[in-house]
């Protein structure tokens, strides 16, 4: 199951259509902005944060 399918799972047909439209609009806007050289409006979490280990947490 793709990420988009998982977003649509459990929604009725009308909500699925609306969600597809919102995703398509968002992608189109992001593409247009990228072509225009604009930075994205949204920040993406790159997962670069340091996670504490259990041992580190227990020492405190």
C-alpha positions in Angstrom: 0.0 0.0 0.0 1.4 3.4 -1.0 1.6 6.3 1.3 -1.3 8.0 -0.6 -3.4 4.9 -0.5 -2.9 4.7 3.3 -4.1 8.3 3.6 -7.3 7.5 1.6 -8.1 4.2 3.3 -11.3 4.4 5.3 -12.5 7.6 3.7 -15.7 7.8 1.7 -15.6 8.6 -2.0 -16.2 12.3 -1.6 -13.5 12.6 1.0 -11.1 10.6 -1.1 -11.7 12.9 -4.1 -11.2 16.0 -1.9 -8.0 14.5 -0.4 -6.6 13.7 -3.9 -7.4 17.3 -5.0 -5.6 18.8 -2.0 -2.5 16.6 -2.6 -2.5 17.4 -6.3 -2.8 21.2 -5.6 0.0 21.0 -3.0 2.3 19.2 -5.4 1.5 21.6 -8.3 2.2 24.6 -6.0 5.5 23.1 -4.8 6.6 22.4 -8.4 5.7 25.9 -9.6 7.6 27.4 -6.6 10.6 25.2 -7.2 10.7 26.2 -10.9 10.5 29.9 -9.8 13.4 29.3 -7.4 11.4 29.9 -4.3 12.2 28.0 -1.1 9.4 25.7 0.2 7.0 27.2 2.7 7.0 24.1 4.8 10.0 22.8 6.8 10.8 19.2 6.4 12.0 17.2 9.3 15.2 15.6 8.1 15.5 13.3 11.2 18.8 14.7 12.1 17.9 15.3 15.8 19.9 13.5 18.4 18.0 10.8 20.2 18.8 10.0 23.8 19.6 6.4 24.5 17.9 4.6 27.4 21.2 4.5 29.2 21.6 8.2 28.8 18.0 8.8 30.1 18.4 6.5 33.1 21.7 8.3 34.1 19.8 11.5 34.7 
